[in-house]
Amino acid sequence: MEKIQRKATKMIPELRNLSYERRLQRLELISLEQRRLRGQLIETFKYLNGLNNVTLEGLFDRDGNVRTRNNGQKLLLRNFKTSQAMNFFSVKIAATWNQLPENTISVGTVNTFKNRLDKFWITNPPVLHPNNSMSLTP
């Protein structure tokens, strides 16, 4: 899918010679990887706030350490011995979720969360790493 988006953005004559990232910026679009991460963060928000009809006992473990500064809903990062476990949704999203500021995640509605996440990403865009994981810029 990302290849299709790359090709489609090259079809615009005045953007043809720009890099893919620059074309996305000019068109005010985000990459498909970023869109996927955004969707995962929205689902995480819903799970943690009980806004969906799914019981997910044990999907996420909250970090009870209140001595460190965090966003108030910090998720516990688990260590696994196999690389397969690193692909679990709850494992992949925890580190990124923990990087979000409190004013982004401590809201009452999904739409407010989306709007604040989008605003946060303007100054802290997600970065795709070679292992296909994403994190937020410091």
Buried (B, 14 or more C-beta within 10 A) or exposed (E): EEEEBBEEBBEEEEBEEBEBEEBBEEEEBBBBBBEEBBEBBBBBBBBBBEBEEEEEEEBBEEBEEEEEEBBEBBBEEEEEEEEEEEEEBBBBBBBBBBBBBEEBBBBEEBEEBBEBBEEBBEEBBBEEEEEEBBEBEE
